[in-house]
Structures are given as structure tokens and as C-alpha cells.
Amino acid sequence: MSGSDLGGAPSLPLPLLVLVAVLMAAPMVLALKKVQGYPARFVILAIWLRYIMSAFHEVTFSPVVAGLSLNALGSVAVAGIGLLLLNPRHLLFKPLMPVYALILLSLISAAANDGLFTALNAAVKHVYFLVLMVAVYRALLDNGGARFFSPLLWAFAPLVVFQLLSIGLGAVKASEFDGSSSYIGGYNHEATFSIAMATFFIVACFATTLPRVIQALLSAGLLGGIILANYRTTMLAVLPLAAIQMVSSAMFSFVREQRVILAVILSLLMLVGLFILAGFSAERFNDLAVFFGDPGQYIKPQAEFSFDERRLLSGRFYIWSGYIYAWMEGSTLNHMIGFGPDSWEEIFKVYPHNTIVAYLYELGWAGVFLLLMFWIMMFNLAIKAPVEDRATLVFAHLSFLFMNLATMALWQIEGVIFYAIICGFSLFRKVETGAVKRHWKASLHPV
């Protein structure tokens, strides 16, 4: 199983956390002053607050009111404030309609199973995503596009400080059966921390107004932080984006005639690097080679799994089998709308570790259809982005989609933040491109 199933890591010392939170508030406030408009300030503050609160997980994860933790109450507050701040017209963009349909489906599925209250958590996450995505779009509109990402970087600064402190204090977490270690800044689990670091990396990739050297050094440092967090899914997910960033950054530094030769050299260097990484991490990634040797043998009921098969890839296939076969044994209604949001908590010991499997079990075929529809719509926006941002956006979407195949990025607010930033930027680029085209056509055919 994953670390989340084995138990969370202890926080850093509380006095140290308080001191860091106070100190890191200063650059965050400066970042707020550098941006224009309430949506931009809302995005920076909401993200910073989430990462700070998650570092205090021994306090913020415990129920305080009506079974809700401080983290949950914080998410509700962010979602509510976002709804009040944003222009209602922006919340009605056509690409957002599948998310509203998912909220409605969650309510219907909950009512048909264990009651409407069980849909609260899912509804809050969906609304949180909507308001943050639209706020990112609006922030980009108000702040000259990619210029917004430079001040946004300061919202992620606590992550680096926390990780450095965990290294300095030797606060390491043994995260897997193979004895590997993770430096996660005192966070509860390496999945949460690594997704937050991956989001930091994505924003650094988007921050094209930074000097190239600063952007390259920051990106390299963040990749190192992701490796130290040692969550296999996230490491694999960011590799394609890291590769395309390295290639594109280097390519634009050379004249056109030299770029083909440079691309070949960089490709060879990346292959050598991957082989070296594989050599150092042979045990860590050996499960992947075992799986790809015969993937079909893992499609079977849990009772037929051997002891070694149950441990493969941290038990992913064993976990998925339990959910899929349980869903297959449900009624026709369950097949269509699932067993209800978060219904797995009553039956299974661990969460599904795959967003599609989770939606199939909780919301049935209807949920999977709406989820995939939204993913495809967002990916389509990325494909239609201007050429200077297209590759970065496309690979950012692919990184997110890969994460959801082996963990549940959308189950965590950190993953919601990750996807909201990507989708907000994709929407901005689509709307901006459409506005430019309309202006160009109007200039050709003036009234």
C-alpha cells in the first residue's frame, strides 16, 4: 500500500512551524501587492494558506466542528469567498458545464444511496476547483497573462523551506516496502507534498517572464525537490514536461539552423540520464518492468492475487481489483450512478488510488463519462493554445492525467490546485486567442 495507508508522517516541531509561517507571510504579502485585482490576490492567498495549513496536519486534520477539520473548513471558506469575489458570468463558461453536471450527479448518487450529506465533501472540492480555475483565468486577464505567474511563485515558497528543514533536521519518512525515504517537509504524506511541489514546478514553467537562467535554475531545483519527496507517480508524471522544458529552453537559445543538431544531442543526453536514474533506482522502479512483462495477468478478483502480486506497485492492481469487481456486483442503478460520493470509506480500508476507478465506483458510468468529457475539453483548449505555450500546456495536462492513473490527484485539494492552475491558463489562452482573432477579422472588415 502507499504511505497514506501505512500512516502519516509527524509534523515538524510546532514552534518551528509557527515561526516559518510568520516569516513566509512577508513575501506572500509582497506578492499580493505586486498583482492587480481581487481574483489574483485570492489565488495567491488561497494557495499559500492551503500549504501552510497542511504543514500543521497534526492540528488541522482533526475534526473540530460537525466532524469537519480545520482544513475542511478552510476549503469551504475558500470556495465560498471565491463565489462572492468572481463575476457570475465567468462561472458560466461552457467548458465548465461538465463540472456542474458532476456536482448534480454527486447529489443524485448520494440521495439514491446514503443521503445528500455524503455529497458535501465532493461538492466542496468541485466548487473549490471551479472558483480557483476561474480566479486564475481572471488573474491572468488582469495582470498581463503569464506575468501573473512570477508573483504567484511566492505562494509556493513555504514548500521549499519546509523540505529544507526536514533535510536539515533529518525528518525523513520511510514511504515504501523497499525502505526508500522521503523528505516531505513534515507533511502528512509524500503524495500530498509531491503534488504540491509538482504544482510549483508547473507554475515555474509557466512563468516565462522570469529571466531564462533564473527559470532554469528554479525548475532544476524543484525537480530535485520532487525526487527527494520520492513519490514514484509524481516523479514519472513530471518527466515529460521536464524534458520538453529543457529542450524548448535550449532550442530557443540557438539559431534555427543549429536546433535540429541540438535536439538530437539533448535527446541522447536525456536517454543517458534516464538509464543512470534507472540504475540508481532499480529496486524503486523494478515493479514497472514486472507489470509491463505481462499486464493482463493482473485483471482478476482480489482472491486470486498472490502475496507478491498484492505488493506490486504498492498494491495498486490489488486495490483497483477490489473496487472494480465490487462495482460489477452492484445493481444496474449502481452501474449507472455508483454507490455515492466517498462511499468507499465504509467498505474499503484504502482509497482507490485511481481517479477513474474512484468515479466508476462512486458515480458509475455517468461519472466517468462526465469526468473524461471535462478532461478532453480542457486538453482540447491546451492543443489550441498559441504555439509559444502549447507544448508546455499540453504536457502539463498529460502530467496531471498520468497522476490520476496511479493516485487520486483530484481527491486532494493540492491536486485540485494543480489542475485548476493548468485549466485556468488553458482557458485564458483560448479566450485570449479568440479575442485576437475577432479583433483581426474586425480590422479586415471594419463597420
MIDO-785219 format. One record per residue (C-alpha): residue number from 1; residue in three letters; x negated, y negated, z negated. Coordinates in Angstrom, 1 decimal. Last residue first. Layout:
N
(atom NUM; ALA; (X; Y; Z))
...
END
This chain:
447
(atom 447; VAL; (18.0; -48.5; 39.9))
(atom 446; PRO; (14.5; -47.5; 40.4))
(atom 445; HIS; (13.8; -44.2; 42.3))
(atom 444; LEU; (10.1; -43.5; 42.1))
(atom 443; SER; (9.7; -45.2; 38.7))
(atom 442; ALA; (12.8; -43.3; 37.5))
(atom 441; LYS; (11.2; -40.0; 38.5))
(atom 440; TRP; (8.0; -40.8; 36.6))
(atom 439; HIS; (10.0; -41.9; 33.5))
(atom 438; ARG; (12.0; -38.6; 33.6))
(atom 437; LYS; (8.8; -36.6; 34.0))
(atom 436; VAL; (7.2; -38.4; 31.0))
(atom 435; ALA; (10.3; -37.8; 28.9))
(atom 434; GLY; (10.3; -34.1; 29.8))
(atom 433; THR; (6.6; -33.8; 28.8))
(atom 432; GLU; (7.3; -35.5; 25.5))
(atom 431; VAL; (10.3; -33.2; 24.8))
(atom 430; LYS; (8.2; -30.1; 25.6))
(atom 429; ARG; (5.1; -31.3; 23.7))
(atom 428; PHE; (7.2; -32.2; 20.7))
(atom 427; LEU; (9.0; -28.8; 20.7))
(atom 426; SER; (5.7; -26.9; 20.8))
(atom 425; PHE; (4.3; -29.1; 18.0))
(atom 424; GLY; (7.3; -28.4; 15.8))
(atom 423; CYS; (7.1; -24.7; 16.7))
(atom 422; ILE; (3.5; -24.4; 15.7))
(atom 421; ILE; (4.0; -26.4; 12.5))
(atom 420; ALA; (7.2; -24.5; 11.5))
(atom 419; TYR; (5.4; -21.2; 12.2))
(atom 418; PHE; (2.6; -21.7; 9.6))
(atom 417; ILE; (5.0; -23.4; 7.1))
(atom 416; VAL; (7.3; -20.4; 7.3))
(atom 415; GLY; (4.3; -18.1; 6.7))
(atom 414; GLU; (3.4; -20.0; 3.5))
(atom 413; ILE; (7.1; -19.8; 2.5))
(atom 412; GLN; (6.7; -16.1; 2.6))
(atom 411; TRP; (9.2; -13.7; 4.2))
(atom 410; LEU; (8.5; -15.3; 7.6))
(atom 409; ALA; (4.9; -14.0; 7.6))
(atom 408; MET; (6.1; -10.4; 7.0))
(atom 407; THR; (3.1; -8.1; 7.4))
(atom 406; ALA; (1.9; -5.8; 10.2))
(atom 405; LEU; (4.0; -6.8; 13.2))
(atom 404; ASN; (4.7; -10.3; 11.8))
(atom 403; MET; (1.0; -11.3; 11.9))
(atom 402; PHE; (0.9; -10.4; 15.6))
(atom 401; LEU; (3.7; -12.9; 16.3))
(atom 400; PHE; (1.9; -15.6; 14.4))
(atom 399; SER; (-1.3; -15.1; 16.3))
(atom 398; LEU; (0.6; -15.0; 19.6))
(atom 397; HIS; (2.2; -18.3; 18.8))
(atom 396; ALA; (-1.2; -19.9; 18.1))
(atom 395; PHE; (-2.5; -18.3; 21.3))
(atom 394; VAL; (0.2; -20.0; 23.4))
(atom 393; LEU; (-0.3; -23.3; 21.5))
(atom 392; THR; (-4.1; -23.4; 22.0))
(atom 391; ALA; (-3.8; -22.3; 25.7))
(atom 390; ARG; (-1.1; -25.0; 26.5))
(atom 389; ASP; (-2.6; -28.0; 24.8))
(atom 388; GLU; (-4.6; -29.6; 27.6))
(atom 387; VAL; (-2.4; -28.0; 30.2))
(atom 386; PRO; (0.7; -29.8; 29.0))
(atom 385; ALA; (3.2; -27.5; 27.3))
(atom 384; LYS; (5.5; -25.2; 29.4))
(atom 383; ILE; (3.9; -22.0; 28.0))
(atom 382; ALA; (4.4; -23.3; 24.5))
(atom 381; LEU; (8.1; -24.0; 25.1))
(atom 380; ASN; (8.5; -20.5; 26.4))
(atom 379; PHE; (7.0; -19.2; 23.2))
(atom 378; MET; (9.6; -21.1; 21.2))
(atom 377; MET; (12.4; -19.6; 23.3))
(atom 376; ILE; (10.9; -16.1; 23.1))
(atom 375; TRP; (10.6; -16.3; 19.3))
(atom 374; PHE; (14.2; -17.6; 19.0))
(atom 373; MET; (15.6; -14.8; 21.1))
(atom 372; LEU; (13.5; -12.2; 19.3))
(atom 371; LEU; (15.0; -13.3; 16.0))
(atom 370; LEU; (18.6; -13.5; 17.4))
(atom 369; PHE; (18.3; -9.9; 18.8))
(atom 368; VAL; (16.7; -8.5; 15.7))
(atom 367; GLY; (19.5; -10.0; 13.5))
(atom 366; ALA; (22.2; -8.6; 15.8))
(atom 365; TRP; (20.7; -5.2; 15.9))
(atom 364; GLY; (20.9; -4.9; 12.1))
(atom 363; LEU; (20.6; -7.8; 9.6))
(atom 362; GLU; (18.8; -6.3; 6.6))
(atom 361; TYR; (17.3; -3.1; 8.1))
(atom 360; LEU; (16.7; -4.4; 11.6))
(atom 359; TYR; (15.5; -7.8; 10.2))
(atom 358; ALA; (12.9; -6.0; 8.0))
(atom 357; VAL; (11.7; -3.8; 10.8))
(atom 356; ILE; (11.3; -6.8; 13.0))
(atom 355; THR; (9.4; -8.7; 10.2))
(atom 354; ASN; (7.0; -5.9; 9.4))
(atom 353; HIS; (5.6; -5.2; 6.0))
(atom 352; PRO; (8.9; -3.7; 4.9))
(atom 351; TYR; (8.9; -4.9; 1.2))
(atom 350; VAL; (7.7; -2.4; -1.4))
(atom 349; LYS; (9.5; -0.3; -4.0))
(atom 348; PHE; (12.5; 0.4; -1.9))
(atom 347; ILE; (16.2; 0.7; -2.7))
(atom 346; GLU; (17.5; -2.3; -4.5))
(atom 345; GLU; (14.8; -4.7; -3.2))
(atom 344; TRP; (15.6; -3.6; 0.4))
(atom 343; SER; (18.9; -5.5; 0.2))
(atom 342; ASP; (16.9; -8.8; 0.6))
(atom 341; PRO; (19.5; -10.1; 3.1))
(atom 340; GLY; (22.3; -7.6; 3.8))
(atom 339; PHE; (22.6; -3.9; 4.8))
(atom 338; GLY; (22.4; -4.5; 8.5))
(atom 337; ILE; (24.6; -6.4; 10.9))
(atom 336; MET; (25.1; -4.0; 13.8))
(atom 335; HIS; (23.6; -0.7; 12.6))
(atom 334; ASN; (25.1; -1.4; 9.1))
(atom 333; LEU; (28.5; -1.7; 10.7))
(atom 332; THR; (28.0; 1.6; 12.6))
(atom 331; SER; (27.2; 3.1; 9.2))
(atom 330; GLY; (23.7; 3.8; 7.8))
(atom 329; GLU; (21.5; 6.8; 8.4))
(atom 328; MET; (19.6; 5.0; 11.1))
(atom 327; TRP; (18.9; 2.2; 8.7))
(atom 326; ALA; (17.4; 4.6; 6.2))
(atom 325; TYR; (15.3; 6.2; 9.0))
(atom 324; ILE; (13.9; 2.8; 10.0))
(atom 323; TYR; (13.2; 1.6; 6.4))
(atom 322; GLY; (11.4; 4.7; 5.3))
(atom 321; SER; (9.5; 5.1; 8.5))
(atom 320; TRP; (8.2; 1.5; 8.2))
(atom 319; ILE; (6.7; 2.2; 4.8))
(atom 318; TYR; (4.9; 5.3; 5.9))
(atom 317; PHE; (3.7; 3.5; 9.0))
(atom 316; ARG; (2.3; 0.6; 6.9))
(atom 315; GLY; (0.7; 2.7; 4.2))
(atom 314; SER; (-2.4; 0.5; 3.8))
(atom 313; LEU; (-3.3; 1.2; 7.4))
(atom 312; LEU; (-3.2; 4.9; 6.8))
(atom 311; ARG; (-2.5; 5.8; 3.2))
(atom 310; ARG; (0.7; 7.8; 3.8))
(atom 309; GLU; (-1.1; 9.6; 6.7))
(atom 308; ASP; (-3.8; 10.8; 4.3))
(atom 307; PHE; (-1.3; 12.4; 1.9))
(atom 306; SER; (0.6; 14.0; 4.8))
(atom 305; PHE; (3.8; 12.4; 6.2))
(atom 304; GLU; (6.7; 14.7; 6.9))
(atom 303; ALA; (8.8; 13.5; 4.0))
(atom 302; GLN; (8.6; 10.0; 5.3))
(atom 301; PRO; (10.5; 10.8; 8.5))
(atom 300; LYS; (8.7; 10.7; 11.8))
(atom 299; ILE; (7.0; 8.4; 14.3))
(atom 298; TYR; (3.5; 8.6; 13.0))
(atom 297; GLN; (2.4; 11.3; 15.5))
(atom 296; GLY; (3.0; 9.0; 18.5))
(atom 295; PRO; (0.1; 6.7; 17.6))
(atom 294; ASP; (-2.5; 9.4; 18.5))
(atom 293; GLY; (-6.1; 8.0; 18.7))
(atom 292; PHE; (-4.8; 4.5; 18.4))
(atom 291; PHE; (-4.0; 5.2; 14.7))
(atom 290; VAL; (-7.4; 6.7; 13.8))
(atom 289; ALA; (-9.2; 3.8; 15.5))
(atom 288; LEU; (-7.1; 1.3; 13.6))
(atom 287; ASP; (-7.8; 3.1; 10.3))
(atom 286; ASN; (-11.5; 2.6; 10.8))
(atom 285; PHE; (-11.1; -1.1; 10.4))
(atom 284; ARG; (-12.3; -1.5; 6.8))
(atom 283; GLU; (-14.6; 1.5; 7.0))
(atom 282; ALA; (-16.5; 0.1; 10.0))
(atom 281; SER; (-16.7; -3.4; 8.6))
(atom 280; PHE; (-20.4; -4.2; 9.2))
(atom 279; GLY; (-20.4; -2.2; 12.4))
(atom 278; ALA; (-17.1; -3.7; 13.6))
(atom 277; LEU; (-18.4; -7.2; 12.9))
(atom 276; ILE; (-21.6; -6.4; 15.0))
(atom 275; PHE; (-19.4; -5.0; 17.8))
(atom 274; LEU; (-17.2; -8.0; 17.7))
(atom 273; GLY; (-20.2; -10.3; 17.9))
(atom 272; VAL; (-21.6; -8.5; 20.9))
(atom 271; LEU; (-18.3; -8.9; 22.6))
(atom 270; MET; (-18.1; -12.6; 21.7))
(atom 269; LEU; (-21.6; -13.1; 23.1))
(atom 268; LEU; (-20.7; -11.4; 26.4))
(atom 267; SER; (-17.6; -13.6; 26.7))
(atom 266; LEU; (-19.7; -16.7; 25.9))
(atom 265; ILE; (-22.2; -15.8; 28.7))
(atom 264; VAL; (-19.4; -15.1; 31.3))
(atom 263; ALA; (-17.6; -18.4; 30.4))
(atom 262; LEU; (-20.9; -20.3; 30.7))
(atom 261; ILE; (-21.5; -19.0; 34.1))
(atom 260; VAL; (-18.0; -20.0; 35.2))
(atom 259; ARG; (-18.3; -23.4; 33.5))
(atom 258; GLN; (-21.5; -24.6; 35.2))
(atom 257; GLU; (-19.9; -26.0; 38.3))
(atom 256; ARG; (-17.3; -27.9; 36.3))
(atom 255; VAL; (-19.7; -29.8; 34.2))
(atom 254; PHE; (-20.3; -28.7; 30.7))
(atom 253; SER; (-18.9; -29.9; 27.3))
(atom 252; PHE; (-15.4; -29.0; 28.4))
(atom 251; MET; (-16.4; -25.3; 28.6))
(atom 250; ALA; (-17.8; -25.2; 25.1))
(atom 249; SER; (-14.6; -26.4; 23.4))
(atom 248; SER; (-12.5; -24.1; 25.7))
(atom 247; VAL; (-14.6; -21.0; 24.9))
(atom 246; MET; (-14.7; -21.5; 21.2))
(atom 245; GLN; (-11.0; -22.4; 21.0))
(atom 244; ILE; (-10.1; -19.3; 23.1))
(atom 243; ALA; (-12.1; -17.1; 20.9))
(atom 242; ALA; (-10.7; -18.5; 17.6))
(atom 241; LEU; (-7.2; -18.1; 19.0))
(atom 240; PRO; (-7.8; -14.5; 20.0))
(atom 239; LEU; (-9.4; -13.7; 16.5))
(atom 238; VAL; (-6.7; -15.4; 14.4))
(atom 237; ALA; (-4.4; -12.3; 14.3))
(atom 236; LEU; (-7.2; -9.8; 13.6))
(atom 235; MET; (-8.3; -11.7; 10.4))
(atom 234; THR; (-4.7; -12.3; 9.4))
(atom 233; THR; (-3.8; -8.6; 9.5))
(atom 232; ARG; (-7.1; -7.5; 7.8))
(atom 231; TYR; (-6.7; -9.6; 4.7))
(atom 230; ASN; (-10.2; -10.3; 3.6))
(atom 229; ALA; (-9.9; -13.7; 1.9))
(atom 228; LEU; (-13.6; -14.0; 2.6))
(atom 227; ILE; (-12.9; -13.5; 6.4))
(atom 226; ILE; (-10.3; -16.2; 6.3))
(atom 225; GLY; (-12.8; -18.5; 4.5))
(atom 224; GLY; (-15.4; -17.8; 7.2))
(atom 223; LEU; (-12.8; -18.7; 9.8))
(atom 222; LEU; (-12.2; -21.9; 7.9))
(atom 221; GLY; (-15.9; -22.8; 8.0))
(atom 220; ALA; (-16.1; -22.2; 11.8))
(atom 219; SER; (-13.0; -24.4; 12.3))
(atom 218; LEU; (-14.4; -27.2; 10.2))
(atom 217; LEU; (-17.7; -27.1; 12.0))
(atom 216; ALA; (-16.1; -27.1; 15.4))
(atom 215; GLN; (-13.7; -29.9; 14.5))
(atom 214; ILE; (-16.5; -32.0; 13.1))
(atom 213; VAL; (-18.7; -31.5; 16.2))
(atom 212; ARG; (-15.8; -32.3; 18.5))
(atom 211; PRO; (-15.0; -35.5; 16.8))
(atom 210; LEU; (-11.4; -35.3; 15.5))
(atom 209; THR; (-8.6; -36.4; 17.8))
(atom 208; THR; (-8.1; -32.8; 18.9))
(atom 207; ALA; (-6.5; -31.9; 15.6))
(atom 206; PHE; (-4.5; -28.9; 17.0))
(atom 205; CYS; (-7.4; -26.5; 16.3))
(atom 204; ALA; (-7.8; -27.9; 12.8))
(atom 203; VAL; (-4.0; -27.4; 12.3))
(atom 202; ILE; (-4.4; -23.8; 13.3))
(atom 201; PHE; (-7.3; -23.2; 10.9))
(atom 200; PHE; (-5.3; -24.7; 8.0))
(atom 199; THR; (-2.4; -22.4; 9.0))
(atom 198; ALA; (-4.9; -19.5; 8.9))
(atom 197; MET; (-5.9; -20.5; 5.5))
(atom 196; ALA; (-2.3; -20.5; 4.3))
(atom 195; ILE; (-1.9; -17.1; 5.9))
(atom 194; SER; (-5.0; -15.9; 4.1))
(atom 193; PHE; (-3.7; -17.1; 0.7))
(atom 192; THR; (-0.3; -15.5; 1.0))
(atom 191; ALA; (-1.7; -12.2; 2.3))
(atom 190; GLU; (-4.5; -12.2; -0.2))
(atom 189; HIS; (-2.1; -12.1; -3.2))
(atom 188; ASN; (-1.3; -14.1; -6.3))
(atom 187; TYR; (-3.7; -16.9; -5.6))
(atom 186; GLY; (-6.8; -17.4; -7.8))
(atom 185; GLY; (-8.8; -18.9; -5.0))
(atom 184; ILE; (-8.4; -15.9; -2.7))
(atom 183; TYR; (-11.8; -14.3; -2.6))
(atom 182; SER; (-11.0; -10.7; -1.6))
(atom 181; SER; (-12.9; -7.5; -2.2))
(atom 180; SER; (-13.1; -4.1; -0.4))
(atom 179; GLY; (-12.8; -1.0; -2.6))
(atom 178; ASP; (-11.6; 1.3; 0.2))
(atom 177; PHE; (-8.1; 1.5; -1.4))
(atom 176; GLU; (-7.6; -2.2; -0.8))
(atom 175; SER; (-7.5; -5.5; -2.5))
(atom 174; ALA; (-10.1; -5.6; -5.1))
(atom 173; LYS; (-9.8; -9.2; -6.2))
(atom 172; VAL; (-12.7; -11.6; -6.9))
(atom 171; ALA; (-12.9; -14.4; -9.5))
(atom 170; GLY; (-16.7; -14.5; -9.5))
(atom 169; LEU; (-16.6; -18.0; -10.9))
(atom 168; GLY; (-18.4; -19.6; -8.0))
(atom 167; ILE; (-16.5; -17.6; -5.4))
(atom 166; SER; (-13.1; -18.3; -7.0))
(atom 165; LEU; (-14.1; -22.0; -7.2))
(atom 164; LEU; (-15.0; -22.1; -3.5))
(atom 163; GLN; (-11.6; -20.5; -2.8))
(atom 162; PHE; (-9.7; -23.1; -4.9))
(atom 161; VAL; (-11.6; -26.0; -3.3))
(atom 160; VAL; (-10.9; -24.6; 0.2))
(atom 159; LEU; (-7.2; -24.2; -0.4))
(atom 158; PRO; (-6.9; -27.6; -2.1))
(atom 157; ALA; (-7.9; -29.3; 1.2))
(atom 156; PHE; (-4.7; -28.0; 3.0))
(atom 155; ALA; (-2.7; -31.2; 2.6))
(atom 154; TRP; (-5.8; -33.1; 3.8))
(atom 153; LEU; (-5.6; -31.6; 7.2))
(atom 152; LEU; (-2.3; -33.5; 7.8))
(atom 151; PRO; (-4.4; -36.7; 8.1))
(atom 150; SER; (-6.0; -35.3; 11.2))
(atom 149; PHE; (-2.9; -33.6; 12.5))
(atom 148; PHE; (-1.0; -36.8; 13.1))
(atom 147; ARG; (-3.3; -37.9; 15.8))
(atom 146; ALA; (-2.0; -35.0; 17.9))
(atom 145; GLY; (1.1; -37.0; 18.9))
(atom 144; GLY; (0.9; -40.7; 18.5))
(atom 143; ASN; (2.2; -41.0; 14.9))
(atom 142; ASP; (6.0; -41.4; 15.1))
(atom 141; LEU; (6.6; -38.6; 17.6))
(atom 140; LEU; (4.2; -36.3; 15.9))
(atom 139; ALA; (5.9; -36.9; 12.6))
(atom 138; ARG; (9.3; -36.3; 14.2))
(atom 137; TYR; (8.2; -32.9; 15.6))
(atom 136; VAL; (6.7; -32.0; 12.2))
(atom 135; ALA; (9.9; -33.1; 10.5))
(atom 134; VAL; (11.9; -30.9; 12.9))
(atom 133; MET; (9.8; -27.9; 12.0))
(atom 132; LEU; (9.9; -28.7; 8.3))
(atom 131; VAL; (13.6; -29.2; 8.3))
(atom 130; LEU; (14.3; -26.0; 10.2))
(atom 129; PHE; (11.9; -23.8; 8.3))
(atom 128; TYR; (13.2; -24.9; 4.9))
(atom 127; VAL; (16.7; -24.3; 6.2))
(atom 126; HIS; (15.8; -20.7; 7.2))
(atom 125; LYS; (14.0; -20.1; 3.9))
(atom 124; VAL; (17.0; -21.5; 1.9))
(atom 123; ALA; (19.4; -19.3; 3.8))
(atom 122; ALA; (17.3; -16.1; 3.2))
(atom 121; ASN; (17.1; -16.8; -0.5))
(atom 120; LEU; (20.8; -17.6; -0.8))
(atom 119; ALA; (22.1; -14.6; 1.2))
(atom 118; THR; (22.4; -12.4; -1.9))
(atom 117; PHE; (25.0; -14.9; -3.3))
(atom 116; LEU; (27.4; -14.0; -0.5))
(atom 115; GLY; (28.2; -10.6; -1.8))
(atom 114; ASP; (26.7; -7.1; -1.8))
(atom 113; ASN; (27.6; -5.7; 1.6))
(atom 112; ALA; (30.0; -7.4; 4.0))
(atom 111; ALA; (29.6; -10.8; 2.4))
(atom 110; ALA; (25.8; -10.5; 2.7))
(atom 109; SER; (26.0; -9.5; 6.3))
(atom 108; ILE; (28.3; -12.4; 7.1))
(atom 107; LEU; (26.1; -14.9; 5.2))
(atom 106; SER; (22.9; -13.6; 6.8))
(atom 105; LEU; (24.7; -13.8; 10.3))
(atom 104; LEU; (25.5; -17.5; 9.7))
(atom 103; ILE; (21.9; -18.2; 8.7))
(atom 102; LEU; (20.7; -16.3; 11.8))
(atom 101; ALA; (23.1; -18.2; 14.1))
(atom 100; TYR; (21.7; -21.4; 12.7))
(atom 99; VAL; (18.2; -20.2; 13.6))
(atom 98; PRO; (19.4; -19.1; 17.1))
(atom 97; MET; (20.6; -22.7; 17.6))
(atom 96; LEU; (17.3; -24.4; 17.0))
(atom 95; PRO; (16.2; -24.3; 20.7))
(atom 94; LYS; (19.3; -26.4; 21.5))
(atom 93; PHE; (18.2; -29.4; 19.4))
(atom 92; LEU; (20.9; -30.1; 16.7))
(atom 91; LEU; (18.6; -30.9; 13.8))
(atom 90; HIS; (17.3; -33.9; 15.8))
(atom 89; ARG; (20.7; -35.5; 15.9))
(atom 88; PRO; (21.0; -35.2; 12.1))
(atom 87; ASN; (18.1; -37.6; 11.8))
(atom 86; LEU; (15.9; -36.3; 9.0))
(atom 85; LEU; (15.5; -37.6; 5.5))
(atom 84; LEU; (18.6; -36.1; 3.8))
(atom 83; LEU; (18.0; -32.6; 5.3))
(atom 82; GLY; (14.4; -32.7; 4.3))
(atom 81; ILE; (15.3; -33.6; 0.7))
(atom 80; GLY; (17.5; -30.5; 0.5))
(atom 79; ALA; (14.9; -28.1; 2.0))
(atom 78; VAL; (12.1; -29.5; -0.2))
(atom 77; ALA; (14.4; -29.2; -3.3))
(atom 76; VAL; (15.3; -25.6; -2.5))
(atom 75; SER; (11.7; -24.7; -1.9))
(atom 74; GLY; (10.7; -26.3; -5.2))
(atom 73; LEU; (13.5; -24.4; -7.0))
(atom 72; ALA; (12.1; -21.2; -5.5))
(atom 71; ASN; (8.5; -22.0; -6.6))
(atom 70; LEU; (9.8; -22.9; -10.1))
(atom 69; SER; (11.4; -19.5; -10.3))
(atom 68; LEU; (15.1; -18.8; -9.8))
(atom 67; GLY; (17.0; -16.3; -12.0))
(atom 66; ALA; (19.7; -18.8; -12.9))
(atom 65; VAL; (17.0; -21.2; -14.1))
(atom 64; VAL; (13.4; -20.4; -15.2))
(atom 63; PRO; (12.4; -17.2; -13.4))
(atom 62; SER; (8.5; -16.6; -13.4))
(atom 61; PHE; (6.6; -17.3; -10.1))
(atom 60; THR; (5.6; -20.9; -11.1))
(atom 59; VAL; (3.7; -20.1; -14.3))
(atom 58; GLU; (1.5; -17.1; -13.4))
(atom 57; HIS; (1.6; -18.5; -9.8))
(atom 56; PHE; (-0.2; -21.8; -10.6))
(atom 55; ALA; (-2.1; -21.6; -7.3))
(atom 54; SER; (1.3; -21.2; -5.6))
(atom 53; MET; (2.4; -24.7; -7.0))
(atom 52; ILE; (-0.7; -26.4; -5.4))
(atom 51; TYR; (-0.1; -24.8; -2.0))
(atom 50; ARG; (3.6; -25.7; -2.0))
(atom 49; LEU; (3.0; -29.2; -3.1))
(atom 48; TRP; (0.4; -29.9; -0.4))
(atom 47; ILE; (2.8; -28.5; 2.3))
(atom 46; ALA; (5.8; -30.6; 1.1))
(atom 45; LEU; (3.6; -33.8; 0.6))
(atom 44; ILE; (2.1; -33.7; 4.1))
(atom 43; VAL; (5.4; -32.9; 5.8))
(atom 42; PHE; (7.4; -35.5; 3.9))
(atom 41; ARG; (4.8; -38.2; 4.6))
(atom 40; ALA; (5.2; -37.5; 8.4))
(atom 39; PRO; (9.1; -37.4; 8.1))
(atom 38; TYR; (9.0; -40.7; 6.1))
(atom 37; GLY; (7.4; -42.7; 8.8))
(atom 36; GLN; (3.8; -43.7; 9.7))
(atom 35; VAL; (0.7; -41.9; 8.6))
(atom 34; LYS; (-2.5; -43.2; 7.0))
(atom 33; LYS; (-0.9; -44.0; 3.6))
(atom 32; LEU; (0.2; -40.4; 3.1))
(atom 31; ALA; (-3.3; -39.2; 3.8))
(atom 30; LEU; (-4.6; -41.5; 1.1))
(atom 29; VAL; (-2.1; -39.9; -1.3))
(atom 28; MET; (-3.3; -36.4; -0.3))
(atom 27; PRO; (-6.9; -37.5; -0.8))
(atom 26; ALA; (-6.1; -38.5; -4.4))
(atom 25; ALA; (-3.8; -35.6; -5.3))
(atom 24; MET; (-6.8; -33.2; -5.0))
(atom 23; LEU; (-8.3; -34.6; -8.2))
(atom 22; VAL; (-5.1; -34.0; -10.2))
(atom 21; ALA; (-4.5; -30.5; -8.8))
(atom 20; VAL; (-8.2; -29.6; -9.4))
(atom 19; LEU; (-8.0; -30.7; -13.1))
(atom 18; VAL; (-4.7; -28.8; -13.6))
(atom 17; LEU; (-6.2; -25.7; -12.0))
(atom 16; LEU; (-9.3; -25.9; -14.2))
(atom 15; PRO; (-7.2; -26.3; -17.4))
(atom 14; LEU; (-5.2; -23.2; -16.3))
(atom 13; PRO; (-8.2; -20.9; -15.7))
(atom 12; LEU; (-7.9; -19.4; -12.2))
(atom 11; SER; (-4.8; -17.3; -11.6))
(atom 10; PRO; (-4.8; -13.5; -12.0))
(atom 9; ALA; (-4.3; -11.3; -8.9))
(atom 8; GLY; (-1.0; -9.7; -8.1))
(atom 7; GLY; (-0.1; -6.1; -8.5))
(atom 6; LEU; (-0.6; -2.9; -6.4))
(atom 5; ASP; (2.3; -3.6; -4.1))
(atom 4; SER; (1.2; -7.1; -3.2))
(atom 3; GLY; (-2.2; -5.7; -2.7))
(atom 2; SER; (-1.0; -3.6; 0.2))
(atom 1; MET; (0.0; 0.0; 0.0))
END
